[in-house]
Amino acid sequence: MEIFWFIIISVVLTVFFILDGYDFGVGIIHLFLAKKEKDKEVIAKSAGLFWDSNEVWLVTAGGLLFMAFPTFYASVFSGFYLPLIIVLWLIIFRAIGLEFRSKFNFQMWRDLWDKAFGVSSLLLALFFGIALGNIVRGVNLGGVENGVSTYEGHYFFLPLWNSSFSPLTDHPGVIDWFTIVIGIITVVTLAIHGANWIVLKTNSSINNQLKKVIFKLNITLAILTAFSLGIWQIVNPNSLDNFVDKPYLIIFPIIYFSGLIGLFFIEKFKKDIHPFMLSTLLILGGITSSLASMFPVILPSTNTINESLTIYNTSATEYGLSVALNWGIIGFILLFVYMIIQKRLMGGKIDKMDYGH
């Protein structure tokens, strides 16, 4: 049952980053490339019509974590309390940026909420990438000082950063040079994904420009990917052991690199859906590769005193997991019905659909 729930939650989180990921990317593109009011309006609309349904997947992931892996849930939500509060505020400002920009026909009003939407989207992408960097790097479980745990072995607390800004210290912060690199990779990936979504869903005047931007961002992403693989070996020399021991897991990096390589041919695609599918593969392959490299660990310990958190030592009881399955089935039925209706109503280009008036 633990493996089943690990797979289900991994799928839900991946779907969240695929769906809400294009919203983050749209915000980044809106911030830097949308200049004309008509483009700003339609690009914001391409996120605004979908963001609330997409974030249902984040709520679902949180609920499933609480049901299936309560110890991990308690550990992460207490240890990352400060960055989680920052993420919460960013989600709020992104939402009200989208919802408020068209309430009044004043340029200063629209500019204010456009900036709120764009900056919040950029920082959300960065912080979610930093969060992934923390998960694969590990944390000081138990708050070990001089070989002694200062609190229970599955708890931790991280400052935003420490004086060394290094992931190799005994007491790393949330932000260091390794997690920043992962955060930048996430920003670039979601910017590509968001640009593909804009091309797919709108007739914006910058669509042709976006294809050239995607090509350049993809070059940057390829360089950052190679760089991150190198520094990952410094932070965790055993990071690739799972792929050696279980060769079938190589399918996940193949998915990532298929998307990466395919996007170099973006200007040759006839249908707008194809580049979007490739950037979807980037996100799918990136998240699953990270999780596969750690399995069954879900939060590594950076000390030798307290063991890493795994799907086995953080899971609910067998009875709890079975109850979660029953309610999970009902929840997923409702979720899928909601998503199907919403996507059918919003099919095709959204330029002439009404939003925010």
C-alpha positions in Angstrom: 0.0 0.0 0.0 2.9 2.4 0.7 4.2 2.1 -2.8 0.7 2.5 -4.2 0.2 5.7 -2.4 3.7 7.0 -3.2 2.8 6.5 -6.9 -0.6 8.2 -6.6 0.8 11.2 -4.8 3.7 11.5 -7.2 1.2 11.5 -10.1 -1.0 14.1 -8.4 2.0 16.4 -7.8 3.3 15.9 -11.3 -0.1 16.8 -12.7 -0.2 19.9 -10.5 3.2 21.1 -11.9 2.1 20.3 -15.5 -1.2 22.2 -15.1 -0.4 25.0 -12.7 3.2 25.1 -14.1 1.9 26.6 -17.3 0.2 29.3 -15.2 3.5 30.1 -13.5 5.2 30.2 -17.0 2.5 32.4 -18.4 3.1 34.9 -15.6 6.8 34.9 -16.3 6.2 35.6 -20.0 3.6 38.2 -19.1 6.1 40.0 -16.9 9.0 40.2 -19.4 7.5 40.0 -22.9 3.9 41.3 -23.0 4.1 44.9 -24.0 0.8 45.7 -25.7 -2.4 46.0 -23.6 -4.2 43.6 -25.9 -1.4 40.9 -25.4 -1.3 41.5 -21.7 -5.1 41.0 -21.4 -5.2 37.8 -23.5 -2.1 36.3 -21.9 -3.4 36.9 -18.4 -6.7 35.4 -19.5 -4.9 32.2 -20.7 -3.9 31.7 -17.0 -6.9 33.3 -15.3 -9.4 30.9 -16.8 -7.6 27.9 -15.5 -5.6 28.7 -12.4 -8.2 27.9 -9.8 -9.0 24.4 -11.2 -5.3 23.7 -11.6 -4.6 24.4 -8.0 -7.1 21.8 -6.9 -4.3 19.3 -7.6 -2.1 21.0 -5.0 -4.9 20.8 -2.4 -5.4 17.2 -3.4 -1.7 16.4 -3.0 -1.7 18.0 0.5 -4.7 16.0 1.6 -3.3 12.7 0.3 0.0 13.3 2.0 -1.8 13.9 5.3 -3.8 10.7 4.9 -1.0 8.4 3.6 2.2 9.8 5.0 1.3 11.8 8.1 4.8 11.8 9.6 6.3 13.2 6.4 3.5 15.7 6.2 4.2 16.9 9.8 7.9 17.0 9.3 7.9 19.0 6.1 5.2 21.4 7.0 6.9 22.3 10.3 10.5 22.3 8.9 9.7 24.4 5.9 7.2 26.6 7.7 8.8 29.9 6.7 9.1 29.3 3.0 5.6 27.7 2.9 4.2 30.9 4.3 6.0 32.8 1.6 4.6 30.5 -1.0 1.1 31.0 0.4 1.4 34.8 0.1 2.8 34.4 -3.4 -0.2 32.2 -4.4 -2.6 34.9 -3.0 -0.9 37.7 -4.8 -0.8 35.8 -8.1 -4.5 35.1 -7.8 -5.6 38.6 -7.0 -3.3 39.9 -9.7 -5.3 37.9 -12.2 -8.7 38.6 -10.7 -8.2 42.4 -10.0 -6.4 43.7 -13.1 -9.6 44.3 -15.1 -11.9 45.5 -12.3 -11.1 49.2 -13.1 -10.1 50.8 -16.3 -7.1 52.7 -15.0 -3.6 52.0 -16.4 -1.8 52.4 -13.0 -4.3 49.9 -11.5 -3.7 47.3 -14.3 0.1 47.8 -14.1 0.1 47.2 -10.4 -1.7 43.9 -10.6 0.2 42.9 -13.7 3.4 43.2 -11.7 1.8 41.2 -8.8 0.8 38.4 -11.2 4.2 38.3 -13.0 6.5 38.6 -10.0 4.5 36.2 -7.9 4.6 33.6 -10.7 8.3 34.0 -11.1 9.0 33.6 -7.4 6.6 30.7 -7.1 8.4 28.8 -9.8 11.7 29.7 -8.1 10.5 28.6 -4.6 9.0 25.3 -5.9 12.3 24.5 -7.6 14.2 25.4 -4.4 11.8 23.1 -2.5 12.7 20.2 -4.9 16.4 21.0 -4.3 15.9 20.7 -0.6 14.2 17.4 -1.0 16.9 15.8 -3.1 19.7 17.4 -1.0 18.3 16.4 2.4 18.0 18.2 5.7 19.4 17.9 9.2 16.7 15.6 10.7 16.5 15.8 14.4 18.5 19.1 14.5 21.7 17.2 15.4 24.3 19.3 17.3 27.6 17.8 18.2 26.3 14.3 17.5 23.2 14.8 19.7 19.6 15.3 18.4 18.0 18.4 19.9 14.5 17.1 19.0 12.7 14.1 17.6 14.5 12.4 14.7 11.8 13.1 12.1 11.6 16.8 12.7 13.9 19.6 11.5 13.9 23.4 11.0 15.8 25.3 8.4 16.5 29.0 8.2 16.1 30.7 4.8 19.9 30.5 4.4 23.0 30.2 6.5 26.2 32.2 6.5 28.1 29.7 4.3 25.3 29.5 1.7 26.5 26.0 1.1 24.6 22.7 0.8 27.5 20.8 2.2 27.4 22.2 5.7 25.9 20.2 8.7 23.1 22.9 9.0 22.0 23.9 5.5 19.5 26.6 4.9 16.5 26.5 2.5 18.4 28.6 0.0 22.0 27.7 -1.0 23.9 27.6 -4.3 22.6 24.1 -5.1 18.9 24.8 -4.4 19.2 28.1 -6.3 20.4 26.2 -9.4 17.5 23.8 -9.2 15.2 26.9 -8.7 16.5 28.6 -11.8 16.1 25.3 -13.8 12.5 25.3 -12.7 11.9 28.9 -13.7 13.4 28.3 -17.2 11.4 25.0 -17.6 8.1 26.6 -16.6 8.8 29.7 -18.7 9.1 27.3 -21.7 5.9 25.5 -20.7 4.0 28.8 -20.2 5.2 30.1 -23.6 4.0 26.9 -25.3 0.6 27.3 -23.5 0.2 30.9 -24.8 1.0 29.8 -28.3 -1.5 26.9 -27.9 -4.4 28.8 -26.4 -4.1 32.4 -27.8 -3.6 34.4 -31.0 -1.3 36.8 -29.2 0.8 39.0 -31.5 4.0 37.7 -29.8 3.4 34.0 -30.6 6.0 33.9 -33.3 8.5 35.7 -31.1 7.8 33.2 -28.3 8.9 30.3 -30.5 12.3 31.9 -30.8 12.4 32.6 -27.1 11.5 29.0 -26.3 14.5 27.8 -28.5 16.9 30.1 -26.6 15.5 29.1 -23.2 15.9 25.5 -24.2 19.6 26.0 -24.9 19.9 27.6 -21.5 18.0 24.7 -19.9 20.3 22.1 -21.6 23.4 23.9 -20.2 21.8 24.2 -16.7 20.8 20.5 -16.8 24.3 19.4 -17.5 25.7 21.7 -14.8 23.1 20.5 -12.2 24.0 16.9 -12.8 27.6 17.7 -12.1 26.9 19.6 -8.8 24.4 17.0 -7.8 27.3 14.5 -7.6 29.1 16.9 -5.3 26.1 17.3 -3.0 25.1 13.6 -3.1 27.7 11.2 -4.7 25.2 8.4 -4.5 22.4 10.2 -6.3 22.5 7.9 -9.4 22.8 4.6 -7.6 19.1 3.8 -8.0 19.5 4.0 -11.8 22.4 1.6 -11.7 20.6 -0.9 -9.3 17.3 -0.7 -11.1 18.0 0.0 -14.8 14.3 0.2 -15.7 14.2 3.6 -13.9 16.2 5.1 -16.7 12.9 5.6 -18.5 12.3 8.7 -16.5 15.5 10.6 -17.5 14.7 9.4 -21.1 11.3 11.2 -20.9 13.0 14.4 -19.7 15.7 14.4 -22.4 13.1 13.5 -25.1 11.3 16.7 -24.3 14.5 18.7 -24.1 15.8 17.5 -27.4 12.4 17.7 -29.1 12.0 21.4 -28.2 15.1 22.3 -30.3 12.9 21.6 -33.4 10.0 23.9 -32.2 9.9 26.0 -35.3 9.3 22.9 -37.5 6.2 21.8 -35.7 2.9 22.4 -37.6 0.6 21.9 -34.7 0.8 24.1 -31.6 0.0 21.1 -29.3 3.3 19.3 -30.1 5.7 21.8 -28.3 3.3 21.9 -25.4 3.5 18.1 -25.1 7.3 18.2 -25.2 7.4 20.7 -22.4 5.0 18.5 -20.5 7.6 15.7 -21.0 10.2 18.0 -19.5 8.2 18.4 -16.3 7.1 14.8 -16.1 10.6 13.5 -16.7 12.3 16.0 -14.3 10.0 15.3 -11.3 9.9 11.5 -11.8 13.6 11.3 -12.3 14.2 13.1 -9.0 11.8 10.9 -7.1 13.2 7.7 -8.7 16.7 8.6 -7.7 15.7 8.7 -4.1 13.1 5.9 -3.8 12.1 4.7 -1.2 13.5 7.7 0.6 11.3 10.8 0.5 13.4 13.1 2.6 17.1 12.3 3.1 18.9 13.0 6.4 22.2 14.9 6.2 23.4 13.4 9.4 24.2 9.8 10.5 22.3 10.0 13.8 18.8 9.9 12.4 17.6 7.8 9.5 16.1 9.3 6.4 12.4 9.5 6.0 11.0 6.8 3.7 7.6 5.7 2.5 7.8 2.9 5.1 8.7 4.8 8.3 6.4 7.7 7.6 3.2 6.0 6.4 -0.1 5.6 8.2 -1.2 2.2 9.5 -2.6 -0.4 7.1 -6.1 0.5 8.3 -5.5 4.2 7.7 -4.2 3.6 4.2 -7.3 1.5 3.3 -9.6 4.2 4.6 -7.6 6.7 2.5 -8.1 4.5 -0.5 -11.9 4.5 -0.1 -12.2 8.3 0.3 -9.5 8.8 -2.3 -11.6 7.0 -5.0 -14.6 9.3 -4.3 -12.4 12.4 -4.3 -10.7 11.5 -7.6 -14.1 10.8 -9.3 -15.2 14.3 -8.3 -11.9 15.8 -9.3 -11.9 14.2 -12.8 -15.5 15.2 -13.4 -14.7 18.8 -12.5 -11.6 18.8 -14.7 -13.3 17.2 -17.7 -16.2 19.8 -17.6 -13.8 22.7 -17.2 -11.5 21.7 -20.0 -14.4 21.0 -22.4 -15.9 24.5 -21.6 -12.5 26.1 -22.2 -11.4 24.1 -25.3 -9.7 25.9 -28.3 -8.4 29.4 -28.4 -9.5 31.6 -25.5 -9.0 35.1 -27.0 -12.7 35.9 -27.2 -13.8 34.3 -23.9 -14.8 36.6 -21.2 -12.8 36.9 -18.0 -12.4 39.5 -15.3 -15.0 42.0 -16.3 
